[in-house]
Amino acid sequence: MPKEILKPPEVARILGVSPQYVREHIRRGIWKFGECVPKKVRGKTTDEFNIYRAKFENHIGRKLNEEEIV
């Protein structure tokens, strides 16, 4: 079963950028393929980032293979 929710380090590796770069672009609404769940909502000390595989694949213009997602 393919993984449907990706995390910033996985996406960063594919895009060739840092995980923090991915987080900031999602937080600011520049990239629409994921969402930031604020720490206040989660009751945690850090924000959570969920990146939707289908939206990300649409963004990069191709399907991901399972070897890319580790």
N, CA, C and O atoms as a Tinker XYZ file with bonds, in Angstrom:
   280  protein
     1  N      0.845000   -1.185000    0.000000    73     2
     2  CA     0.000000    0.000000    0.000000    64     1     3
     3  C      0.889000    1.247000    0.000000    63     2     4     5
     4  O      1.733000    1.406000    0.882000    81     3
     5  N      0.705000    2.117000   -0.972000    73     3     6
     6  CA     1.543000    3.317000   -1.042000    64     5     7
     7  C      1.278000    4.268000    0.124000    63     6     8     9
     8  O      0.157000    4.384000    0.621000    81     7
     9  N      2.322000    4.923000    0.529000    73     7    10
    10  CA     2.234000    5.911000    1.603000    64     9    11
    11  C      1.562000    7.169000    1.056000    63    10    12    13
    12  O      2.026000    7.731000    0.064000    81    11
    13  N      0.482000    7.616000    1.684000    73    11    14
    14  CA    -0.287000    8.758000    1.183000    64    13    15
    15  C      0.094000   10.083000    1.831000    63    14    16    17
    16  O     -0.094000   11.143000    1.234000    81    15
    17  N      0.629000   10.029000    3.052000    73    15    18
    18  CA     1.059000   11.238000    3.751000    64    17    19
    19  C      2.582000   11.216000    3.846000    63    18    20    21
    20  O      3.171000   10.282000    4.389000    81    19
    21  N      3.198000   12.253000    3.314000    73    19    22
    22  CA     4.658000   12.372000    3.339000    64    21    23
    23  C      5.052000   13.407000    4.390000    63    22    24    25
    24  O      4.226000   14.204000    4.837000    81    23
    25  N      6.305000   13.382000    4.770000    73    23    26
    26  CA     6.843000   14.319000    5.750000    64    25    27
    27  C      7.908000   15.203000    5.092000    63    26    28    29
    28  O      8.458000   14.831000    4.055000    81    27
    29  N      8.203000   16.364000    5.676000    73    27    30
    30  CA     9.157000   17.294000    5.069000    64    29    31
    31  C     10.514000   16.698000    4.678000    63    30    32    33
    32  O     11.011000   17.033000    3.602000    81    31
    33  N     11.142000   15.834000    5.486000    73    31    34
    34  CA    12.441000   15.295000    5.044000    64    33    35
    35  C     12.357000   14.481000    3.747000    63    34    36    37
    36  O     13.278000   14.523000    2.931000    81    35
    37  N     11.268000   13.747000    3.556000    73    35    38
    38  CA    11.095000   12.957000    2.329000    64    37    39
    39  C     10.956000   13.870000    1.113000    63    38    40    41
    40  O     11.597000   13.664000    0.083000    81    39
    41  N     10.111000   14.875000    1.256000    73    39    42
    42  CA     9.874000   15.812000    0.158000    64    41    43
    43  C     11.126000   16.646000   -0.119000    63    42    44    45
    44  O     11.453000   16.912000   -1.276000    81    43
    45  N     11.817000   17.052000    0.928000    73    43    46
    46  CA    13.044000   17.844000    0.767000    64    45    47
    47  C     14.087000   17.075000   -0.041000    63    46    48    49
    48  O     14.749000   17.646000   -0.908000    81    47
    49  N     14.232000   15.788000    0.242000    73    47    50
    50  CA    15.202000   14.962000   -0.481000    64    49    51
    51  C     14.857000   14.922000   -1.972000    63    50    52    53
    52  O     15.747000   15.013000   -2.817000    81    51
    53  N     13.583000   14.788000   -2.291000    73    51    54
    54  CA    13.143000   14.719000   -3.688000    64    53    55
    55  C     13.361000   16.056000   -4.399000    63    54    56    57
    56  O     13.768000   16.087000   -5.561000    81    55
    57  N     13.089000   17.155000   -3.698000    73    55    58
    58  CA    13.208000   18.488000   -4.302000    64    57    59
    59  C     14.626000   19.058000   -4.251000    63    58    60    61
    60  O     14.933000   20.027000   -4.945000    81    59
    61  N     15.488000   18.456000   -3.429000    73    59    62
    62  CA    16.854000   18.963000   -3.311000    64    61    63
    63  C     16.962000   20.224000   -2.475000    63    62    64    65
    64  O     17.804000   21.085000   -2.731000    81    63
    65  N     16.102000   20.323000   -1.474000    73    63    66
    66  CA    16.120000   21.470000   -0.559000    64    65    67
    67  C     16.148000   20.931000    0.875000    63    66    68    69
    68  O     16.109000   19.719000    1.086000    81    67
    69  N     16.215000   21.828000    1.848000    73    67    70
    70  CA    16.233000   21.394000    3.244000    64    69    71
    71  C     14.804000   21.149000    3.741000    63    70    72    73
    72  O     13.851000   21.719000    3.210000    81    71
    73  N     14.663000   20.301000    4.757000    73    71    74
    74  CA    13.333000   20.105000    5.344000    64    73    75
    75  C     12.732000   21.410000    5.880000    63    74    76    77
    76  O     11.521000   21.613000    5.801000    81    75
    77  N     13.572000   22.285000    6.419000    73    75    78
    78  CA    13.069000   23.557000    6.934000    64    77    79
    79  C     12.508000   24.424000    5.807000    63    78    80    81
    80  O     11.514000   25.123000    6.005000    81    79
    81  N     13.125000   24.388000    4.644000    73    79    82
    82  CA    12.639000   25.115000    3.474000    64    81    83
    83  C     11.231000   24.630000    3.113000    63    82    84    85
    84  O     10.346000   25.436000    2.823000    81    83
    85  N     11.032000   23.327000    3.132000    73    83    86
    86  CA     9.716000   22.749000    2.840000    64    85    87
    87  C      8.706000   23.214000    3.890000    63    86    88    89
    88  O      7.605000   23.646000    3.549000    81    87
    89  N      9.080000   23.127000    5.156000    73    87    90
    90  CA     8.170000   23.549000    6.236000    64    89    91
    91  C      7.750000   25.007000    6.082000    63    90    92    93
    92  O      6.568000   25.332000    6.193000    81    91
    93  N      8.710000   25.874000    5.830000    73    91    94
    94  CA     8.408000   27.308000    5.720000    64    93    95
    95  C      7.505000   27.611000    4.528000    63    94    96    97
    96  O      6.603000   28.442000    4.634000    81    95
    97  N      7.735000   26.951000    3.400000    73    95    98
    98  CA     6.898000   27.198000    2.224000    64    97    99
    99  C      5.463000   26.714000    2.448000    63    98   100   101
   100  O      4.515000   27.336000    1.970000    81    99
   101  N      5.309000   25.622000    3.163000    73    99   102
   102  CA     3.963000   25.138000    3.477000    64   101   103
   103  C      3.320000   26.051000    4.517000    63   102   104   105
   104  O      2.152000   26.418000    4.380000    81   103
   105  N      4.062000   26.417000    5.542000    73   103   106
   106  CA     3.535000   27.291000    6.608000    64   105   107
   107  C      3.047000   28.615000    6.020000    63   106   108   109
   108  O      1.997000   29.116000    6.421000    81   107
   109  N      3.787000   29.177000    5.087000    73   107   110
   110  CA     3.434000   30.477000    4.493000    64   109   111
   111  C      2.390000   30.368000    3.387000    63   110   112   113
   112  O      1.926000   31.387000    2.875000    81   111
   113  N      2.016000   29.149000    3.011000    73   111   114
   114  CA     1.012000   28.966000    1.975000    64   113   115
   115  C      1.557000   29.099000    0.568000    63   114   116   117
   116  O      0.782000   29.224000   -0.380000    81   115
   117  N      2.868000   29.077000    0.410000    73   115   118
   118  CA     3.479000   29.166000   -0.918000    64   117   119
   119  C      3.254000   27.859000   -1.670000    63   118   120   121
   120  O      2.914000   27.863000   -2.853000    81   119
   121  N      3.448000   26.746000   -0.975000    73   119   122
   122  CA     3.191000   25.432000   -1.554000    64   121   123
   123  C      1.892000   24.904000   -0.975000    63   122   124   125
   124  O      1.712000   24.871000    0.242000    81   123
   125  N      0.992000   24.492000   -1.849000    73   123   126
   126  CA    -0.361000   24.078000   -1.448000    64   125   127
   127  C     -0.532000   22.566000   -1.346000    63   126   128   129
   128  O     -1.652000   22.088000   -1.165000    81   127
   129  N      0.554000   21.807000   -1.457000    73   127   130
   130  CA     0.432000   20.345000   -1.445000    64   129   131
   131  C      0.474000   19.746000   -0.044000    63   130   132   133
   132  O      0.453000   18.526000    0.114000    81   131
   133  N      0.533000   20.595000    0.962000    73   131   134
   134  CA     0.557000   20.096000    2.339000    64   133   135
   135  C     -0.103000   21.079000    3.283000    63   134   136   137
   136  O     -0.572000   22.145000    2.884000    81   135
   137  N     -0.124000   20.687000    4.551000    73   135   138
   138  CA    -0.711000   21.553000    5.566000    64   137   139
   139  C      0.162000   21.557000    6.811000    63   138   140   141
   140  O      0.889000   20.606000    7.099000    81   139
   141  N      0.062000   22.652000    7.531000    73   139   142
   142  CA     0.738000   22.793000    8.815000    64   141   143
   143  C     -0.328000   22.708000    9.896000    63   142   144   145
   144  O     -1.289000   23.477000    9.901000    81   143
   145  N     -0.144000   21.764000   10.811000    73   143   146
   146  CA    -1.039000   21.640000   11.958000    64   145   147
   147  C     -0.317000   22.310000   13.133000    63   146   148   149
   148  O      0.658000   21.767000   13.652000    81   147
   149  N     -0.791000   23.483000   13.550000    73   147   150
   150  CA    -0.092000   24.235000   14.599000    64   149   151
   151  C      0.043000   23.472000   15.913000    63   150   152   153
   152  O     -0.809000   22.665000   16.284000    81   151
   153  N      1.131000   23.755000   16.591000    73   151   154
   154  CA     1.401000   23.083000   17.871000    64   153   155
   155  C      0.295000   23.330000   18.891000    63   154   156   157
   156  O      0.010000   22.461000   19.716000    81   155
   157  N     -0.328000   24.500000   18.844000    73   155   158
   158  CA    -1.421000   24.796000   19.776000    64   157   159
   159  C     -2.589000   23.830000   19.583000    63   158   160   161
   160  O     -3.190000   23.363000   20.550000    81   159
   161  N     -2.894000   23.543000   18.336000    73   159   162
   162  CA    -3.995000   22.631000   18.017000    64   161   163
   163  C     -3.655000   21.216000   18.476000    63   162   164   165
   164  O     -4.512000   20.492000   18.982000    81   163
   165  N     -2.406000   20.840000   18.294000    73   163   166
   166  CA    -1.952000   19.485000   18.632000    64   165   167
   167  C     -1.705000   19.307000   20.125000    63   166   168   169
   168  O     -1.683000   18.179000   20.618000    81   167
   169  N     -1.520000   20.408000   20.847000    73   167   170
   170  CA    -1.171000   20.308000   22.250000    64   169   171
   171  C      0.250000   19.794000   22.430000    63   170   172   173
   172  O      0.566000   19.149000   23.430000    81   171
   173  N      1.097000   20.082000   21.461000    73   171   174
   174  CA     2.493000   19.623000   21.465000    64   173   175
   175  C      3.421000   20.829000   21.439000    63   174   176   177
   176  O      2.973000   21.975000   21.492000    81   175
   177  N      4.718000   20.556000   21.358000    73   175   178
   178  CA     5.698000   21.643000   21.341000    64   177   179
   179  C      6.158000   22.013000   19.938000    63   178   180   181
   180  O      6.875000   22.999000   19.765000    81   179
   181  N      5.755000   21.236000   18.931000    73   179   182
   182  CA     6.152000   21.542000   17.554000    64   181   183
   183  C      4.954000   21.428000   16.614000    63   182   184   185
   184  O      4.003000   20.694000   16.880000    81   183
   185  N      5.023000   22.167000   15.518000    73   183   186
   186  CA     4.006000   22.051000   14.473000    64   185   187
   187  C      4.194000   20.716000   13.754000    63   186   188   189
   188  O      5.289000   20.153000   13.734000    81   187
   189  N      3.113000   20.229000   13.168000    73   187   190
   190  CA     3.188000   19.005000   12.372000    64   189   191
   191  C      2.900000   19.358000   10.918000    63   190   192   193
   192  O      2.052000   20.206000   10.638000    81   191
   193  N      3.595000   18.715000   10.005000    73   191   194
   194  CA     3.407000   18.974000    8.585000    64   193   195
   195  C      2.990000   17.687000    7.896000    63   194   196   197
   196  O      3.672000   16.667000    7.990000    81   195
   197  N      1.869000   17.747000    7.206000    73   195   198
   198  CA     1.367000   16.619000    6.428000    64   197   199
   199  C      1.373000   17.026000    4.970000    63   198   200   201
   200  O      0.777000   18.034000    4.593000    81   199
   201  N      2.047000   16.242000    4.159000    73   199   202
   202  CA     2.149000   16.522000    2.731000    64   201   203
   203  C      1.413000   15.404000    2.004000    63   202   204   205
   204  O      1.714000   14.225000    2.184000    81   203
   205  N      0.453000   15.790000    1.189000    73   203   206
   206  CA    -0.402000   14.825000    0.512000    64   205   207
   207  C      0.249000   14.369000   -0.791000    63   206   208   209
   208  O      0.509000   15.164000   -1.694000    81   207
   209  N      0.499000   13.073000   -0.854000    73   207   210
   210  CA     1.233000   12.491000   -1.974000    64   209   211
   211  C      0.641000   12.890000   -3.325000    63   210   212   213
   212  O      1.378000   13.325000   -4.210000    81   211
   213  N     -0.663000   12.751000   -3.498000    73   211   214
   214  CA    -1.291000   13.055000   -4.791000    64   213   215
   215  C     -1.075000   14.519000   -5.180000    63   214   216   217
   216  O     -0.773000   14.818000   -6.335000    81   215
   217  N     -1.227000   15.422000   -4.226000    73   215   218
   218  CA    -1.013000   16.849000   -4.515000    64   217   219
   219  C      0.460000   17.125000   -4.820000    63   218   220   221
   220  O      0.774000   17.923000   -5.703000    81   219
   221  N      1.366000   16.460000   -4.085000    73   219   222
   222  CA     2.793000   16.646000   -4.331000    64   221   223
   223  C      3.177000   16.107000   -5.707000    63   222   224   225
   224  O      3.937000   16.746000   -6.434000    81   223
   225  N      2.655000   14.938000   -6.064000    73   223   226
   226  CA     2.932000   14.378000   -7.389000    64   225   227
   227  C      2.430000   15.315000   -8.484000    63   226   228   229
   228  O      3.098000   15.492000   -9.502000    81   227
   229  N      1.275000   15.906000   -8.284000    73   227   230
   230  CA     0.751000   16.877000   -9.239000    64   229   231
   231  C      1.671000   18.095000   -9.331000    63   230   232   233
   232  O      1.903000   18.624000  -10.417000    81   231
   233  N      2.189000   18.530000   -8.193000    73   231   234
   234  CA     3.094000   19.684000   -8.138000    64   233   235
   235  C      4.376000   19.427000   -8.934000    63   234   236   237
   236  O      4.841000   20.298000   -9.668000    81   235
   237  N      4.944000   18.229000   -8.785000    73   235   238
   238  CA     6.201000   17.934000   -9.485000    64   237   239
   239  C      5.983000   17.363000  -10.880000    63   238   240   241
   240  O      6.936000   17.217000  -11.646000    81   239
   241  N      4.740000   17.040000  -11.213000    73   239   242
   242  CA     4.414000   16.602000  -12.560000    64   241   243
   243  C      4.748000   15.152000  -12.877000    63   242   244   245
   244  O      4.930000   14.795000  -14.041000    81   243
   245  N      4.829000   14.318000  -11.851000    73   243   246
   246  CA     5.089000   12.895000  -12.088000    64   245   247
   247  C      4.711000   12.091000  -10.851000    63   246   248   249
   248  O      4.545000   12.634000   -9.759000    81   247
   249  N      4.580000   10.792000  -11.052000    73   247   250
   250  CA     4.300000    9.876000   -9.944000    64   249   251
   251  C      5.605000    9.533000   -9.233000    63   250   252   253
   252  O      6.652000    9.421000   -9.871000    81   251
   253  N      5.542000    9.370000   -7.934000    73   251   254
   254  CA     6.696000    8.950000   -7.143000    64   253   255
   255  C      6.783000    7.425000   -7.181000    63   254   256   257
   256  O      5.764000    6.735000   -7.211000    81   255
   257  N      7.999000    6.916000   -7.179000    73   255   258
   258  CA     8.150000    5.482000   -7.005000    64   257   259
   259  C      8.504000    5.224000   -5.546000    63   258   260   261
   260  O      8.979000    6.116000   -4.844000    81   259
   261  N      8.271000    4.009000   -5.106000    73   259   262
   262  CA     8.423000    3.692000   -3.674000    64   261   263
   263  C      9.857000    3.838000   -3.180000    63   262   264   265
   264  O     10.072000    4.062000   -1.989000    81   263
   265  N     10.838000    3.716000   -4.063000    73   263   266
   266  CA    12.240000    3.876000   -3.650000    64   265   267
   267  C     12.547000    5.304000   -3.236000    63   266   268   269
   268  O     13.472000    5.537000   -2.458000    81   267
   269  N     11.784000    6.267000   -3.746000    73   267   270
   270  CA    12.013000    7.670000   -3.405000    64   269   271
   271  C     11.504000    8.021000   -2.010000    63   270   272   273
   272  O     11.932000    9.006000   -1.410000    81   271
   273  N     10.596000    7.209000   -1.510000    73   271   274
   274  CA     9.980000    7.487000   -0.218000    64   273   275
   275  C     10.527000    6.482000    0.792000    63   274   276   277
   276  O     10.162000    5.306000    0.797000    81   275
   277  N     11.406000    6.983000    1.634000    73   275   278
   278  CA    12.045000    6.106000    2.621000    64   277   279
   279  C     11.684000    6.556000    4.010000    63   278   280
   280  O     12.120000    5.950000    4.988000    81   279
